Amino acid sequence: DGDLDLFLVQHAARPRLFRNDGGNANGWLKVKTKGSKSGRDGVGAKITVTYDRSKAPLVAVVTAGDNYLSMNPLVQHFGLGPGDDPVPEVRVAWPAGCAQTFRDVPRNTVLVADEAECGTQSTW
């Protein structure tokens, strides 16, 4: 449904699911990296989402760490707040050195950034 839920597992305790059933009043964007030179899942790619030019951008780095009974998600989720306007700019900086910029990305979608197209793709 586009929002994040939390499943919590603690040693010697019952697992708990915290569902986010707030009605999805705010927008979101998911970014999936598809690497080639930098590795299949794009681990190490830095994603910068400029969703409102009057606010600081949102930044995430794709990591492949894990924890007890869990792992870091490979698809990055960004909460955008209220509004219907497209995301002005999403920038993906790949570990191999190339960078892609996507402009006017629709909200509530999954953007697939393909490193093989880096250097040729500059818009959504």
Sequence and secondary structure as in RCSB ss.txt:
>XXXX:A:sequence
DGDLDLFLVQHAARPRLFRNDGGNANGWLKVKTKGSKSGRDGVGAKITVTYDRSKAPLVAVVTAGDNYLSMNPLV
QHFGLGPGDDPVPEVRVAWPAGCAQTFRDVPRNTVLVADEAECGTQSTW
>XXXX:A:secstr
  S  EEE  TTS  EEE   S   SEEEEEEEE STT TT TT EEEEES TTS  EEEE    EETTEE  SS
EEEEEES  S EEEEEEE TTS EEEEEEE SSEEEEEEGGGTTT    
